[in-house]
Amino acid sequence: MAALLLLGGAATGPAGASALADPTAPNPRGQRGAQGVTDEGLTWTRVTENRREALINGIRVTEGDRLGGVRILRIRHGAVMIETASGRSTLRLQPSRIKQRP
């Protein structure tokens, strides 16, 4: 009886595991492109004495980084200045997403 239970578990184990997504695998949609870089894609900005970073389309960026065809020029509290082939623009956090310091 124990042998049957072991065989049954072995038969379903790998099949069930293949249905789970690997959190370390690269994004299959290739979200590193410039498409979709909008105000809605800007999730947060962090500005400290030593570092400026932002989260755009789920990707953490710093000043000087490239996100597809978009270059990150400057990161400020609540805004990110970008440059594309068509020129410069600024992504802004939506007012409901901005957290003010006490």
C-alpha positions in Angstrom: 0.0 0.0 0.0 2.8 2.4 0.8 4.5 1.7 -2.5 1.3 2.7 -4.3 1.1 6.0 -2.4 4.7 6.8 -3.3 4.1 6.0 -7.0 1.0 8.1 -7.0 2.8 11.1 -5.5 5.6 10.8 -8.0 3.2 10.8 -10.9 1.4 14.0 -9.8 4.4 15.8 -8.4 6.2 17.1 -11.6 2.9 17.7 -13.4 1.7 19.9 -10.6 5.0 21.7 -10.3 5.1 22.6 -14.0 1.9 24.7 -13.5 3.7 27.0 -11.1 5.4 30.1 -12.4 9.1 30.5 -11.7 9.5 33.9 -9.9 13.2 34.1 -11.0 12.4 33.6 -14.7 12.6 36.6 -17.0 9.4 38.3 -17.8 8.0 36.5 -20.9 6.3 39.7 -22.1 9.6 41.5 -22.4 8.4 44.4 -20.3 11.7 46.2 -20.6 10.5 48.1 -23.7 9.6 51.7 -24.0 5.9 50.9 -24.8 3.7 51.6 -21.9 6.0 54.1 -20.2 3.3 56.4 -18.9 2.3 58.1 -15.7 0.3 55.0 -14.8 3.5 52.9 -15.2 5.3 55.0 -12.6 4.7 53.2 -9.3 7.0 55.0 -6.9 10.1 57.2 -6.6 12.7 57.2 -3.9 15.1 60.1 -3.4 17.7 59.8 -0.7 21.0 61.6 -0.1 22.9 58.9 -1.9 20.5 57.4 -4.4 17.6 58.2 -6.7 15.5 55.4 -8.0 12.0 54.7 -9.4 9.8 51.8 -10.3 8.5 52.0 -13.9 6.4 49.1 -15.3 7.7 46.9 -12.5 11.3 47.6 -13.2 13.6 49.5 -10.8 15.6 52.2 -12.5 18.1 54.9 -11.5 19.2 58.0 -13.3 21.1 57.2 -16.5 19.4 53.8 -17.0 17.7 52.9 -20.3 14.3 51.2 -20.4 14.0 50.1 -24.0 14.2 53.3 -26.1 13.6 55.5 -23.0 16.5 57.1 -21.1 16.0 58.0 -17.5 17.3 61.6 -17.1 16.3 62.7 -13.6 14.3 61.3 -10.7 12.6 63.6 -8.3 10.1 63.1 -5.5 7.0 62.1 -7.4 8.3 62.6 -10.9 10.8 61.1 -13.5 12.2 63.0 -16.4 12.7 60.8 -19.5 14.0 61.2 -23.0 12.7 59.3 -26.0 13.3 59.6 -29.8 10.5 62.2 -29.9 11.9 64.3 -27.1 11.8 64.9 -23.3 8.8 64.5 -21.0 8.1 64.0 -17.3 6.2 61.1 -15.8 4.3 62.1 -12.6 2.9 60.0 -9.9 -0.9 60.3 -9.6 -1.8 62.4 -6.5 -3.3 59.4 -4.7 0.1 57.6 -4.9 2.2 60.4 -3.5 3.1 59.9 0.2 4.1 63.0 2.0 6.7 63.0 4.7 5.4 63.9 8.2 
